[in-house]
Amino acid sequence: MDGLTLHQTIFALLISLVSFGLILELVRRRRLREEYSWLWLLTAAIMVVLVVWFPLLKVITVVIGAATPINTLLLFAVLFLFAIAVHYSVIISRLTSQVKNLAQELALVSDRVDDRARS
């Protein structure tokens, strides 16, 4: 495989740029927080780089020992999904701890209010 066809290049570049723009728009409209957007923006930027600079993808394919550039892209897709899963697991763990702490604090405050109301 010498490279992507013109049709494939245009399609991949269009998808990459639309993804990048969509993430920026979601952040702008405050539908996605900035702290969660970095991984998506990084992925869209890497997609643009690999589409525009196909020889880099071929070099990466040789370095990791993959059979074809498509295998390299599939590996990157799996690694991206793994990174997203770990990222959101960390966020969920932190939020779970915060909810537990808030519930405990609420129980203590509620108990104090009940004690004062009885006095």
PyMOL commands that set and color helices and strands:
alter all, ss='L'
color gray80, all
select helices_A, chain A and resi 6-28+34-52+54-64+69-118
alter helices_A, ss='H'
color red, helices_A
deselect
rebuild
show_as cartoon
